Amino acid sequence: MIDKIIIGIAFSPNLEANLFEAIRLSITFNAELICVHVGSKDSMKESKLNEVLLKTDLPEKGIKTIWKEGKPVATILSIAQKHKVDLLVLGALQKENIYKYYVGSIARKLTRKAPCSVLLLIKPSIMRVPCKHIVVNGLLDEKTEETIKGAFEVSSKLGCKRLTVVEEISQNELKVKVNDDKSLKRATLVKEHLTNRENLRVKNILNKINTDGITVKTQSIFGKRGYSIGHYAKVKRADLLIMNAPKRTGIIDRIFPHDLEYILYELPTDILIIK
């Protein structure tokens, strides 16, 4: 599933934590790690990077470091395409702030345009923090089955024993205006019908997957797609949220946001976007 991992590195306070996370992932998936610094190369930066690398085990397939000047988004995208990487790892902010433009905005642009899966880290750690609960989207989409399969592979690799598939159902599907007891009862019946429909659809997907050793739960929630699952992951204190890659990217998404845009605006936890 993952043979090459790329991480964009900046010489910030999170350098060591981000690198340790990327190296652990490379070892877990037996993948080659490519570190990219967009900017000039000098002896001080090189010494700092080597100092960090000496503190940890290195992946079997090794680490390659690329130093290249240019625009961050274009440079990282071109390197990812050239080396045909499977996963791009990025440090991210939980909420964008105009004074922290670089990290938040660069991560969002790369997430929209990356040719591979993307992992956004909001809480990188030098010491390994066990992944105990993964939430994955179960929305009605042609990509969802592969995303759920990928979620179980990731869960198995990370040793995570708990996974929840969340089916987001739009309030528009209710088509019932509640204004009295009778309409409330009708709305309740419609909700039950939609929940049963979604549970059956996801169950059919799960029947094709080996779920041994993992406690699996399905959860239907009604609300705005993207916002609802992000809120659920935050409330349930999930360690990782796994989502489909968006179908659309570009300026139109910032005017009329789709599901992933709500999550990128205020990240509830670490996010893996599978392409």
Order of alpha helices (4+ residues) and beta strands (2+ residues): beta-alpha-beta-alpha-beta-alpha-beta-alpha-beta-beta-alpha-beta-alpha-beta-alpha-beta-alpha-alpha-beta
